[in-house]
């Protein structure tokens, strides 16, 4: 049997797989987001221009020969590109000014992008990597130092937010014993986050994969869905407060 002019069975299988993927809602959503990024671009050049180039060059020179795993974050252009995509997918480059809290903000790349778009930004993270502190200072970003623990509320941050984000989340596990938050820990955390939201505020989470490559158990996925979240691989987006 010949499919689409392809007679080789292996090629037919790959072709059929690609066609079947086109029918999946996830494929359509991703394609639409790519199209929207193209239609509403967010160039990196003007963002880079806002950074003190002398200080950036000095910082990068100091970490250029470092064998530490976190030295990769000195490659500012690489991480800004990733976070430009995040900002575009959340439509923050087409939004009126919002108040944003980023949990586990790291070096502040996402918040820097948003700050240049006119948003009011606050990061929350632990303070253990000097490079992250230097980047936050370079980007002129505000960070509150805090360790997120299961079933413990966040501190009073002095204001509420229109958007709370957390990307590549690591606070939801104890790596030494490969223990991950379940529905009860997430329920406490999400209920607490809602105390920090303005009316109409949103929560967006980007999960890290577990050792088996999955982002959540079937039970946890069902928990997120029962909370009216949109779940797409690692991304979990909750509707307005």
N, C-alpha and C positions, 0 to 999 in steps of 0.2 A: 504493500500500500504506500502511496506517495502522499505526503502532507505538505501542502504549500510548495510543491516543486522539490521537496527534500525526500530523497530515497533512503539515505543512511539511517538505520534504526536509532543509533545513538543521537544523531542530530535531531531526529524526529522527537525523541524524548525530551531533549533540551528545549526545542521549539515549543512543544506542548506545555512544558513547565512554565515557560515565559508567558505563554498565552493565558494559562490558568491564573498566574499572578496578576495579570491585568484586570481580572474580574474581582480581585479582592479589595474590599473597602480601604484597607491599610495602604495598598499601593496607590489608590486614587488620592488619599489624603496626603501622602508624601509627595506625589507628583504635583498636587495643587500648591503645597507649601514651596516647592522649588520654583514653580511658576510665579508665585507671589514675591519671592525673593528677587527674581529677575525683573518683575514689573516695578517693584518698589525697592531699588537697591540701596545699600548703606555702605558707601565707599570707606575703605580703611584709611586712605590718605589723610583726610581732615582730622581723623582721630589721632593718628600718629603725630600730626603737626602740633597737637595740643600738649604733647609730652616734652619735658625738658630734655633735649637731645644729648646735651653734655652729661647730665646725670645718668641718663639711660645707658650711654656708651660706657661710662665708668662702671656702672653696675654689671653690665654684660661682660666687660673685660675681667672683672674679679671672679665671675662664675664660669668663665669659658673653659677653664681646665679642671673644674670641680668634678669629682666622681660621684658626688651626692645625687641621689635620684631626683631630688627636687630642683636641681640646677636647670632642668629643662624649662622651668617657668620663666627663666630670664629671656627666653625667645618670645619677646612680647608680641611680635606680629602674628606668630602661630596661634597664640591663645586669644588674641583679640579677634582673629578671624572666626574661631569657634564660637566666641561669645557674641559676635555680630549676628551669626545665624540664630543663636538663641533669642536675641533681642528681636530679630525679624519674625521668628515663628510666634513669639508672644505679642507681635504687632506693637511693640513699644516705640518703634520709630514712626508710628502713625497715630500716636496717642497724645492726648493732652497731658501736662505734667502730672506725675503720680508719685506717691511716697512708696518706696520700695525697701524691703528688708531681705537681704540675702544671707541665708544660714550656711555656715561653712564656706565663707566668702573667699578663702584662700588669698591669692594675690590681688583680688579685686577686679579682675578683667571684665566680668559681666557688669559690675556696678560702674566701672569707668565708662563703658559704652553708654549705659543709661544716663549717667551724669552729663555726658556731652550732648545727650538728647533733651536735656532740660528737666530730668527727673531728680527728685530728692532721694538720696541713697544712704543706707546704713548697712554695714556688714556686721556679722556676728560670727566669731570663730575663736578657737584656742590660739595661744601665742607661743608657738614652739619653733617655727622656722623663720630665721632672720630675713631670708629673701622675701617672704610674704610681707613682713612688716615694712621692708624697704620699698617694695612695690606699692603698697598702700600709701606710703608717704609720697612716693613719686607721683602717684595718681591723685593725691590730695583727697583721699577718701577717709571717712570716719568708720572706725571699727569698734565694736564693743566686745571685750574679751569675755568669753563664757564657754563652759563645757556643757553640752547637751547630754543629759542622762535620762534613762527611761523613767517615766512617771514622776519627773520633776519639772515644775513649770519654768518657763523662761522668766528672766527678770523684767522689772518695769523698765521699758525702753523710752519712756517719756513721750511717746506719740504712737499713733496707730498708722496702719499701712493699707495701701490700695492693692499691693501685690507682695506676697511672701514667696520667695523661691528657695530652692536648695538643689544644687546640681552635684552629681557624682557623690551621693550621700555616703558618708562613712560612720555617722554617729549612731546608726541603727543596728550596730553589731558589736560583739566582743570577739575580736579576731583570735585571741588566745584559745578560746574554747569553741570557736565557730558557732557562736550563739547569735541569733538574729531576732529582732523585734517581731512579735506576733500581733494579732489584732488588738489585744488589750493594751499593749504599749503604744501602738499607733493611734488607738482611740483616744487615749489620754493626751498624746502629743497634738493631734489634730484639734481636739476640743480646746486645748490651751492656745494653739495658734489663732483660733477664731476670736479669742479675747483681744488679740492684737490687730484685728482687721477693722478697717472702716466699713460702713455699710456698702455692699456691692464689691467688697474686696475679694481677691482670688488667691488661691494657693496652687503652686506648681512645683512638683517634685521630679527629680531625675535620679533614679535609683542606680546603684552599682550592682553588677551581677554577683551572685553567690558562686561558690566554688564549682558548682555543677553547671554554671552558665545561666541559670534561671534568675530572674529578677525578683521573684516572689513565689511563694507556694500557692497552690490552688485555693487554699483557705484565705490567704491574704488578698489574692486577687478578687475573690468574691466579696471580701470585706470592703475593699476600695469601691467596687461596683455598687454595693449596697449604700455607700455614702455618695452616690451619684457622680462618682469620678469618671473621667474619660481615661481609660487605661490603654496605652499603646507602647508595647515593649517596656523600655525603662521609664517612660514618661507617664506620670500620673497627675492629671489636672482636675482640680475640684471647681465646681460651679461657684458663681459669686455668692458671697456671704448674705 
